[in-house]
Each structure stands twice: as C-alpha cells, then as structure tokens.
Amino acid sequence: MIIPSKLYKQYEKDCKEYIPDIDKPINYPINLKCIYYMPTRRRVDLVNLLEATCDMLVHYNILEDDNSNIVCSHNGSHVYYDKENPRTEIEIERVEANELHK
C-alpha cells in the first residue's frame, strides 16, 4: 500500500475550498487540461503533478475514476512560473466517442 506524502495531503486539503459540489461524478471520456503556475523555477515533473490532480479529483468525487476510459487525455497541460500567484487552473472537456478513434 502506498501512503500519500504529507505534501500531497496538504495539497489535497488546500484544494477542497475550490472544488465545486456536483450531483454525480464524471464517468465519461474527458480531456483534463491542467495549467500549473509554480511559485519557484525549480524543476517539477508534469506527470507527477497530473497524477496528484487526478487523485484529488477522484477523492472529491469530481471524477468517478482516473483510468484512461475517463481521463483519456491531458492535452494542453503545462507548467509555468508565477511567484506572486501560484495556482492550478483545471479545465475539463467532454471528449466525444468519435474523437477517440482519430
């Protein structure tokens, strides 16, 4: 069993106030675009940031699961630097079935 780090637990807690209440978790194919504005220029791993964001969205029942049948892409995700206003901007867009087989 993998135990989340203290840093991840704090990230998850900090995100709670920004998570909308929804009636039913997303269970259809989506593109999850995440733009990260980091407080330092330290190198970060985009894949790890995306993984933490997906886990947090599942934890707060925004996503039913973060498997590839639901989160089928992360197109447009990127990391930027913003010392004054670090943040994560998340855009969820439904992907139509005919777009999945291009």
Backbone hydrogen bonds, N-H to C=O, Kabsch-Sander energy under -0.5 kcal/mol:
donor,donor_aa,acceptor,acceptor_aa,energy
3,I,1,M,-0.5
9,K,5,S,-2.4
10,Q,6,K,-2.2
11,Y,7,L,-2.2
12,E,8,Y,-2.9
13,K,9,K,-2.1
14,D,10,Q,-2.9
15,C,11,Y,-1.8
16,K,12,E,-0.8
16,K,13,K,-0.7
18,Y,15,C,-2.2
19,I,15,C,-0.6
19,I,16,K,-1.4
22,I,20,P,-0.5
26,I,62,I,-3.0
30,I,70,I,-3.4
31,N,93,E,-2.7
32,L,30,I,-0.5
32,L,73,S,-2.8
33,K,31,N,-0.8
33,K,91,E,-2.6
34,C,32,L,-0.6
35,I,89,E,-2.8
36,Y,34,C,-0.6
36,Y,78,H,-2.5
37,Y,87,R,-3.4
38,M,36,Y,-0.7
38,M,80,Y,-3.2
46,L,44,V,-0.7
49,L,45,D,-1.9
50,L,46,L,-2.6
51,E,47,V,-2.3
52,A,48,N,-2.2
53,T,49,L,-2.3
54,C,50,L,-2.8
55,D,51,E,-2.5
56,M,52,A,-2.2
57,L,53,T,-2.5
58,V,54,C,-2.0
59,H,55,D,-2.5
60,Y,56,M,-2.1
61,N,58,V,-1.8
62,I,57,L,-2.8
63,L,57,L,-1.6
64,E,26,I,-2.9
70,I,67,N,-1.6
71,V,67,N,-2.4
72,C,30,I,-1.6
72,C,70,I,-1.4
73,S,30,I,-1.0
77,S,74,H,-2.0
78,H,34,C,-1.8
80,Y,36,Y,-3.7
82,D,38,M,-3.0
87,R,37,Y,-1.6
89,E,35,I,-2.9
90,I,88,T,-0.5
91,E,33,K,-2.8
93,E,31,N,-2.1
93,E,91,E,-0.5
95,V,29,P,-2.7
96,E,94,R,-0.6
99,E,96,E,-1.5
100,L,96,E,-0.8
100,L,97,A,-0.9
102,K,99,E,-0.9
